[in-house]
Amino acid sequence: QVQLVESGGGLVQDGGSLRLSCAASDTIFSISIMGWYRQALGKQRELVARITAGGSTNYADAVKGRFTISRDNAKNTVYLQMNSLKPEDTAVYYCHVVATRPRLADYWGQGTQVTVSS
């Protein structure tokens, strides 16, 4: 049962933009935190950005000022607008969701490849 569906990855040139989307199925209730992580080849998965249900955000230092996370609570969807992309942003990007009811649980998307060419 697929619970998080990601879209928007692809190939873009240095300085370009992409927008990622992640829609959570309506079987996931009481979503608190939604976020994006990334994993580059040979590296550990790292937090990119996350947003609470109330709209508070935090970003990795490497993406501050270039990436913007947002969410539509009515649609259970989180977005990541990525501007001024750099080759070092190349990675598989994963959506992550934390839900609090009926119990605390977290979910991962299948990942979407973002490749920035120089």
N, C-alpha and C positions, 0 to 999 in steps of 0.2 A: 504494500500500500504506500504509494508515493504521497508524502505529506508536505514536502517543500519543493516547489518547482521554480527553478532559476532560469533566467534568460538574459540576453544582452551582451554576452561575451563576444570576443572576436579579435581580429587583427587590426591594428591601427598604427599610424606613424607617430614618431616622437612628436609630442606637442598636441596630439589629437585628444578626442574625448570619446567616452563610452558611458552608457547608462545601464547598470545592472538592476534587475528586478527579481524579487523572490516572493512568491505567493504561497502562503500557508493554507493548507486545506481547512475546511470548517470543522474537521474533527479535532483540531487543536483549539483548546479553550483557554481563556484567561492568559493571553500572551503578555508577558512583562517586557522582557528585553529582546530586541531583534538586532542582529548585527552581521557583519561581514568579516571573515578571516581570509587569509591567503597563504598559499604555500608554493614557494618557488622550488625549482628542481634542486634537490640536494639540501634543502633547508627545512627548518621546522615551521609548522603552521603558526601564523602570528595574527594578532588582532589588527584589523584595519580601522573599523569604526563600529560603534554600537549606539543604540538609541532606546531610551526607556519608553514606557507607555505614555508618560507625561511629556515626552519630547526632549528630555535632557540627552545630550550627546557627548561622546568623547572619541577622540581620534588618535591614531598613532602619529608620532611626531613626523614621520616620513611623508604623511599625506595631508597634514594640516594646511589649509589654505588652497588645496587643490581638489580635494574630495568633499562631497557633501552627502550625508546620510539623511534620509527622511522616511516617513512611514505613513500609510493610510490605514488607520485602525479599522475602519468600516470594511476594508477589503482584505485585512490581515496580510498586507503587503509592505515590504520594505524595499527601498531603492538606494542605489549608490551612484551618484553622479560623479564621474571621474573626469577631471579636466587637466590640461597640461601634463598628459601622461608621459612617462619616461620609460626607457628600456628596463630599468630596475623595478618597474611595476609589473613586469611580466610574471605571471603566476596563475595557478588555479585558484579561483575565488569561491569561497564556500559561504553560504548563508547559514546563520545559526539563530535558533529561536529558543527562548526559555519560557515555559508555561508553568503556571502555579496551581492550576486546578485540572482534574480532581486531585492531582499530586504534583509536586515539583518534578519537572522533566525537561530535558532539552532535546532538540532535534537538529539534524544537519542536512543540508542540501547535498545534491550529488556533485556539485562543483561545476564551474564554468571557466573555460580557459580564456585568459586575457593575454594577448601578445602585443608588445609594443616594439616596433622595429625602429632602428636608428637610421 
